[in-house]
Amino acid sequence: MKWYAYLGYFFAGAFLANSIPHFVQGISGQEFRTPFGDPSSATVNVIWGFVNLVVGSSITTALGGLCCAFNRRTVIMALGFLTMAIMLSCAFS
């Protein structure tokens, strides 16, 4: 696997992790911080969460997708997911 694929999978995981809090807060009707304002409306959060989900999924698909096997792609994506999740937990706590 080329070096840029590792980077791509890492950022795909980060985008997918970032989609979760925004989407969940949005569909719960809660305001939550986004790049567009502090706090942003629930609707903006649903849209922002969905955009992150689409970007993360698109990167993954463009790089060849994922399989359920435990391999380097899965590990790198999980590292991106975990890194973003920890950063978000620190930022929002």
C-alpha positions as CSV (number, residue, x, y, z in Angstrom):
1,M,0.0,0.0,0.0
2,K,1.3,3.5,-0.9
3,W,2.0,6.1,1.8
4,Y,-0.8,8.3,0.7
5,A,-3.3,5.4,1.2
6,Y,-2.3,5.2,4.9
7,L,-2.9,9.0,5.2
8,G,-6.2,8.7,3.4
9,Y,-7.5,5.9,5.6
10,F,-6.4,7.8,8.7
11,F,-8.4,10.9,7.6
12,A,-11.3,8.8,6.6
13,G,-11.5,7.5,10.1
14,A,-11.2,11.0,11.5
15,F,-14.1,12.3,9.3
16,L,-16.3,9.3,10.3
17,A,-15.6,9.9,14.0
18,N,-16.4,13.6,13.6
19,S,-19.7,12.7,12.0
20,I,-21.1,10.9,15.1
21,P,-21.3,13.7,17.7
22,H,-22.7,16.2,15.2
23,F,-25.3,13.9,13.8
24,V,-26.4,12.6,17.2
25,Q,-26.7,16.0,18.7
26,G,-28.5,17.3,15.7
27,I,-31.1,14.5,15.6
28,S,-31.6,14.9,19.3
29,G,-32.5,18.6,18.7
30,Q,-29.6,20.0,20.6
31,E,-27.4,22.9,19.6
32,F,-23.7,22.0,19.2
33,R,-20.5,23.6,18.1
34,T,-19.6,23.5,14.4
35,P,-17.1,25.4,12.3
36,F,-20.1,27.6,11.3
37,G,-20.8,29.0,14.7
38,D,-20.9,28.3,18.5
39,P,-23.4,26.9,19.0
40,S,-25.0,25.9,15.8
41,S,-28.6,24.8,15.3
42,A,-29.6,21.1,15.3
43,T,-30.3,21.3,11.6
44,V,-26.8,22.6,10.8
45,N,-25.4,19.8,13.0
46,V,-27.3,17.1,11.1
47,I,-26.0,18.5,7.8
48,W,-22.4,18.8,9.1
49,G,-22.5,15.3,10.5
50,F,-23.8,14.0,7.2
51,V,-21.2,15.8,5.2
52,N,-18.5,14.3,7.4
53,L,-20.0,10.9,6.9
54,V,-20.1,11.3,3.1
55,V,-16.5,12.6,3.0
56,G,-15.2,9.7,5.2
57,S,-17.1,7.1,3.2
58,S,-15.9,8.6,-0.1
59,I,-12.3,8.6,0.9
60,T,-12.6,4.9,2.0
61,T,-14.3,3.9,-1.2
62,A,-11.8,5.8,-3.4
63,L,-8.9,4.0,-1.7
64,G,-10.5,0.5,-2.2
65,G,-12.9,0.2,0.6
66,L,-12.7,-1.9,3.7
67,C,-13.3,-5.5,4.5
68,C,-14.1,-7.1,7.8
69,A,-10.7,-8.7,8.0
70,F,-8.1,-7.3,10.4
71,N,-5.6,-5.7,8.1
72,R,-3.5,-2.5,7.8
73,R,-6.3,-0.5,6.2
74,T,-8.7,-1.3,9.1
75,V,-6.0,-0.5,11.7
76,I,-5.1,2.8,10.1
77,M,-8.7,3.8,9.8
78,A,-9.4,2.8,13.4
79,L,-6.4,5.0,14.5
80,G,-7.9,8.0,12.6
81,F,-11.2,7.3,14.2
82,L,-9.7,7.0,17.7
83,T,-7.6,10.1,17.3
84,M,-10.5,12.2,16.3
85,A,-12.7,10.7,19.0
86,I,-10.2,11.6,21.7
87,M,-9.7,15.1,20.3
88,L,-13.4,15.7,20.2
89,S,-13.9,14.4,23.8
90,C,-11.2,16.9,25.0
91,A,-12.6,19.7,23.0
92,F,-16.3,19.3,24.1
93,S,-15.7,18.4,27.7
